[in-house]
Amino acid sequence: MASPRPHNFGAQGYPLSNGATPAGPVPGAAPLLPNNGKVIQNGPTRILCIADVRGNLKSLNELAKQARADHIIHTGDFGFYDDTSLERIADKTLKHVAQYSPLLPENVKRTIAQVPPQQSIKQRFAPEQLPLSELPMLLDKRITLDVPVYTVWGACEDVRVLEKFRSGEYKVDKLHIIDEANSRLLDIGGVKLRLLGLGGAVVMHKLFDNGEGKTTIAGGQGTMWTTLLQMGELIDTANRVYDPSETRVFVTHASPAREGMLNQLSVTLKADFSVSAGLHFRYGSSYNEFSVNPSLDHYRGKLAASKASFTDVWETVRGEVESAISSNEAQKTLLDNALDVVQKMPSIANGGNPFGGPVAAGNAAGQVDESAFKNMWNFNLADAAFGYLVLEIEGGRIATEMRAQGFNFAHRSGKPQAGGVPQPVASGLPATTASPAPTGAARVPAVTPQFGQTPPARGGPAPAQQGPAKGQPARASPAPVIPKAPSPQPPLAASAQPAGEEKAAGADTNGTAQPDKASESPAPRGEKKPSNGLFVSNVENEQAIRDLLPEEDKATVVKIEKYGKFNHVVTFSTVEEAKAALDRQPTEHKKSTPPGQPRKPNFKFFEERPRGQGNAGTWQSSARGGGNAGQRGYQSASDSEGARRGGFGGRGRGRGDRGRGGRGRGNYKGGAGSADSPAPSTPSGDKPAPSGDA
């Protein structure tokens, strides 16, 4: 038995009589530490910045351990889907989400890629075969987060799930959603880091459309986008919590480098950094505007083009928007905040001040605040499966580390890798499928940059295709042309695959997993693929078209789609059936109506026209509000369904909609919640958000 701890009362002479209290510390009490009991972290604080985990939420803990991170900032496409989201998601969006989900096996992805458009994926697969996200496991605490995660929502999320987080119905420990009403403050490493966030895709013709959103956030059918009121509310939040001692980080899903409005917004927010995703590159990028623009006029041109695109939409829907919010003073204030940002943007490339400062008399170029032009730094992230960024903060200094799995150039040697089959690059990151750079269109042109590829440089030639594009044969990078070669060299795609071995499904020359295209027979380059559809003009409705078709053709019609006010597309099962139907039409239905005569129905083959090829890098606002509307590479599948609904007011002058559309659901609902609501761990002392935002 251990001897009892001896009492050492020193000169105090215990016991004392008459209730006298001894001087000095109470026996057994430990003296306070010099820091008064605060926990002090030794060494730097590391913040991991990642993008697009796509519902693979277990990877958050794995990446945090790999990067030795204390916090995580995530920039959208987090995977905000629960068990009820599948029934609400549109088929086109579901095909995109499922095909590039890290949670699905490759054989399921290949099957999904081959499902014809007229067949529903939900009918082909049971719900348990299509796990959209591990969020339900996070909600019932089957998995937990090791470090705090701060995220915005991306383009492929369920607006209902986000509204449940806002109302408090859903809660996850250490998960903090930053948006227009809620910022976060991290006091670490001698730096007060203020996180301001804006989620969703930025689509001009949807800026005034709430979709299915019941509060101030917008979305529907499995996608989400940004509205102008959200931008106005973010400005209000940023102004109320402004502290010159803080370092401001603007976290977005869309890239401010590609969207002039976001670029201008980041300047209005007085951001020191912007962190974004949505371009789906294999490498992260780090830049400021001074480093990528040869002149200030070049930069003004980018902002002027964005302003012109916005103005087209605004002038179309202005009357409806102003009447919708006329009785809501709070929303009018938020709208004015956002419109003020646009008004400060230049209208022409060679004049005005992009930062809204004073313009000197007689100086067309204006007085530009070059400190923001040169000092605000932007980071665009690779997807989480391919790379990440680490901000290391210590002693008031913010250092950076950027890691990327990168491209696989081993195929250029012309020799098979170990094992006879080209192997993907070894990496500690979880493997995932690569997705094409999504656009708002349902069809992706062959020149659209694929997931993980660099788009064509502005003014320069397009790089070699990194994977088999739709409608083109898979091929490796071509060998350099040598003058007077004695014989043509065989394609590298064939030499890289040994005889007798089957090529690994879905792997291309850069290790990017792609959908299996082996079953498709692509048309030769430069030739048009025969169409199994007929374009019918000057007909009012579907029934009128059926009345014009013989009985044998009615039986072979797959579907009839409206294509404008008096135009339709009649789709048949095969090209032969479409040709036979066209041949059976009378001659007057195959000729154009002469001028001055009553218009007659006109039948001809439907020709698919690629939209905006090679236009990803232009800044000019050609055909404003027209064909180039859906070509921004960073946008995800948010346009796939919503674009056809029409924007707010839906007059067809929005971007990318062939028809006139309906009168969209553009009425903003909900109150004007615009307060900064800190997390319980946030030492910011910010005010809570008003109940109207819930």
GIHU-V51617 format. One line per field, one symbol per residue. ss: DSSP state (A for helix, B for strand, O for the rest). phi: phi as a letter, one per 40 degrees, with the letter a starting at -180 (. if undefined). psi: psi as a letter, one per 40 degrees, with the letter a starting at -180 (. if undefined). A space follows every 10 residues. Layout:
ss = ???
phi = ???
psi = ???
This chain:
ss = OOOOOOOOOA AAOOOOOOOO OOOOOOOOOO OOOOOOOOOO OOOOBBBBBB OOOOOOOAAA AAAAAAAOOO BBBBOOOOOO OOOOOOOOOO AAAAAAAAAO OOOOOAAAAA AAAOOOOOOO AAAAOOAAAO OOOOAAAAAO OOOOOOOBBB BOOOOOOOAA AAAAAAAOOO OOOOBBBOOO OOOBBBBBOO BBBBBBBBOO BOOAAAOOOO BOOOOOOBBB OOBBBOOAAA AAAAAAAAAA OOOOOOBBBB BBOOOOOOOA AAAAAAAAOO OOBBBBOOOO BOOOBBBBAA AAOOOAAAAA AAAAAAAAAA AAAAAAAAAA AAAAOOOOAA AAAAAAAAAA AAAOOOOOOO OOOOOOOOOO OOOOOOOOOA AAAAAOBBBB OOOOOOBBBB BBBBOOBBBB BBBBOOOOOA AAAOOOOOOO OOOOOOOOOO OOOOOOOOOO OOOOOOOOOO OBOOOOOOOO OOOOOOOOOO OOOOOOOOOO OOOOOOOOOO OAAAAOOOOO OOOOOOBOOO OOBOOOOOOO OOOOOOOOOO OOBBBBBOOO OAAAAAAAOO AAAAOOBBBB BBOOOOBBBB BBOOAAAAAA AAAOOOAAAO OOOOOOOOOO OBBBBOOOOO OOOOOOOOOO OOOOOOAAAA OOOOOOOOAA AAAAAOOOOO OOOOOOOOOO OOOOOOOOOO OOOOOOOOOO OOOOOOOOOO AAAO
phi = .ccccccbcg ccgccbcfgc bccgccdgcc cccdcfgccb ccgccbbcbb afcfgccccc cccccccfcc abbbbhfchc bbcccdcccc cccccccccb cccbcccccc ccccccdcbc ccccbcdccb ccacddcccc gcbbccbcbb bbcbcbabcc cccccccgcb abdgbbccac bbbbbbcbfg bccccbbabg cbbdcbcbbc gcccbccbii fgbbacbccc cccccccccc bcacccbbbc bbccccccbc cccccccccf ccbbbaagcf ccbcbbabcc cbbcaccccd cccccccccc cdccccbdcc ccccbccbcc ccccccdccc cccccccbcb agbcbgccbc cgbccgcccc cccbbcbbbb cccdcbiabb cbbaggbbcb bbbacgcbbc cccgbccdgg bdbcccaccc caccbcccbc ccbbccccdc dgbccdccgb ccccccaccc gbccaccccc cbdfccaccc ccccccbccg bccccgbbcb gccbdcbccc bccdcgcccd bbbbcbbgbc accccccccc ccccccccab bcbhcbbabb bbcbcccccc cccccccccb bcccdgbdcb dbbaccbcbc bgcgbcbcbc ccfdgbcccb bccccccccd bccccgccgf cgccbgcccc gcceccccbg cbcaccbccd cccbgccccc cccc
psi = hiiihihgeb eefiiiifei hiiaihhehh iiidefeihh hiiihhhhhi igefegdded ddddddefid ihhhfifdfg haeeddeehi ddddddddde heeiiddddd dddehidehh ddddiideeg hdieddddde fdiihdihhh iiiadgihdd ddddddeedh hhhehhhhae ehiihhgife hhhhhhihii ihhdeedehe beheaeiiii feiiiiiddd dddddddddd ehheeihhhh hidihdddhd ddddddddef idihhiaeef ieiiihiidd eehdiddddd dddddddddd ddddddeddd ddddedegdd dddddddddd dddeiididf iiheeeaihi hehddihhge dddddhihhh iiideeiiih hhhhfehhii hhiidaihed eeeeiiihed hhiihhieii iiiiiihiie iehhidehhi heihihihei iiiiheihih eiihiihiii hhifhdiiii iddddehiie hhhhhehadf ehhiihedei giiiheihhi ifihhhifhd iddddddehi dddddehdih ihgadfiihh hididddddd dddeiiddee iihiieihhi ihhihhhhhi hfheedeiei gifhebdedf ehdeiaeded dddeeiahdf eeeahehdae iafifehhii aghfihhiid ehfefiiiii dde.
